[in-house]
Amino acid sequence: MLALRLARGSHPLVLMRRLLVAAASAGVGFLLLCTLGYASGHPAQATGSVLRLLWCFVPLAATVQFAVAVARTDPSTRPRAGLSAVGLGPVRLSVLAAVSTAVSTTLGSMVALLLFLHLRGDLTGLPFDGSAAELLGANAPLPLAAALTLLVLVPLASSAASALALRNRPPATAEETFETPEPSAPAPAPAGLPWGVALTAAGLAVEAYASRGSAGHAFPLPGRLDSTPAAVLAGWVLTAIGLAMAGPGVTHLCGRLLQAVRPGAVRLLAGRVLMDEARRIGRPLGVVCAVLSAGIAAATLYGTGPRPYGPLTALGAVLVLGCTTATLLTSAVEARNARAHTAEALLRMGAPASALRSATALRAGVLLVVFAPLTWVIAELAALPLTA
């Protein structure tokens, strides 16, 4: 009940982010139900059904990541002075975030179920002249228990991940506790860069091994994915995990690069902020890098021939790209809120506002200069075995 009251009084931008989480949950739920409908209508193609289910876990993971980012930026779950006295300590706030996330994702799952049943013709007859009947397995009965089990995956995973993320969140900042901020040393370098590089190399090696003997023959994508090797998906997942682990380290190196060779005030400020925010925005940047590299590789493979993109492929790609981009933007908003007191202190000391804007543009520019070539290199290495 408290979560619903806080939702009613939230800022419109907060409500919009929660609605986006619900929309992403609806999309993933629809993909899972389509996989179940395909399996029910094609019992002899068990391998294809399993591969469809495996591909569904990619947008599911992207949706969970987005839901956690939205929960972290929710003002109602931010620790403040005096909340522990009324029983809203870190544990209660994490439970509140989990409940709010569960409400949004459950709403999306319900919308997905209603849409799926409508397209199958289980509610008001087959729409669109029955063109989606075979895709959704309308000629076979739908196992209700299996459908409900699949639909609760997103709410359960998102709620658990949000609770864990907020429970392990660092203590409140000086702005949130109304204390005077203390000066700090630069943040230490993240320790995951070597492991991230190793996992990325391992993922590319797995993809190359899975595609041996298939040069010039592109893999069908999940819209019609019956022959897509599971090893290709495993290799891409390893690559994505590796880039997510390496992202904070690369972002920290970007901050050090900005401060090299006699930096001025703007470069020094931009570099220090990047070093401090490396862990917060580095992982979403790495995930976006992995998603964009996969998109570039797919465009390279299918750019000169017929594209076997089905409707489920398009929906899955939109979900993954949209959720990862929204996660990056939400993390940037969280980072801006975390350093708001620092910006206010600099303005009170007489720093021009143009210097803060220049530092922001400089940070964005150096990240683009570093991560754009990295994305292109990963994409070319992933597509090389099939185009050689």
Disulfide bonds with the S-S distance in Angstrom:
none
